[in-house]
Amino acid sequence: MDYSGAAAVSRAARGRVAVETGAKRVRVYLGGRLVADTVRPLLVWEAPYYPTYYLPRGDVRAELVPTGQQRRSPSRGTGLVHDVRVGVVVAAGAALLHPDSPIPELRDTVRLAWDAMDEWLEEDEPVYTHPRDPYTRVDILASSRHVRIEVEGVTVAESRAARIVHETHLPPRWYLPLADVRMDLLRASDTVTHCPYKGTAGYFTVELDSGRSFEDLAWIYRYPLPESQKIAGLVAFYDERVDVHLDGVRQERPRSRFG
């Protein structure tokens, strides 16, 4: 991932890890109580797809109780595992401290396990799944192009009223109106995922008349976040696993981590 162009922010890179000072106020809650409140969060790219928050130790309000356990990272060094305690509520092993990290910026910070906390706020708005990446952009465009989706030669969707979503580091995604989708071939699954930019998605398994089944091949954001309202109630398919025809031309399947 290229982090060039990050003017006006402090950044350091060590191996595959990039560290950058965030510009948002971040608050974290557990059991209805404040765990941390900072205007100096660090965005740390431990993996190339999205960042993680590391919070200054002095801005953590919860009690951090050492467990005696350690987690070793070749890039960040030895992490000391702590329980997070606020009142009578305890999140076991939910905090990591790296006092001797080879990355100096991390030595006086706390990494809180995202899913172990009840609520994360960026400024006054809740954020889900992971921090918003300042280098990710989501553009949603209306398109009158003829889009046809095939699964093993069977047309499962066809539309001239699609929306195309361009999201940084992902292939373009075509979102089609429900009326243009073979809903008789789609069965709602129990899978739910969350996106900090689009919201909560429900999934469909495609079941062909041949008896073949393709689990979680399509998804829908029924109630997306305000900035992604243009895709409300539209269905998208994994282009990596279906055949997409645009204006009669079959597209090459993209390569991505969802392939």
Buried (B, 14 or more C-beta within 10 A) or exposed (E): EEBEEBEEEEEBEBEEBBBBBBEBBBBBBBBEBBBBBBEBBBBBBBEEEBBBBBBBBEBBEBEBEEEEEEBEBEBBBBBBBBBBBBEEBBBEBBBBBBEEBBBEBBBBBBBBBBEBBBBBBBEEEEBBBBBBBBBBEBEBEEBEEBBBBBBEEBEBBBBEBBBBBEBEBBBBBBBBBEEBBBBEBBEEBEEEEEBBBBBBBBBBBBBBEEEEEBEBBBBBBEEBBEEBBBBBEBBBBBBEBBBBBBEEEEBEBBEEEEE
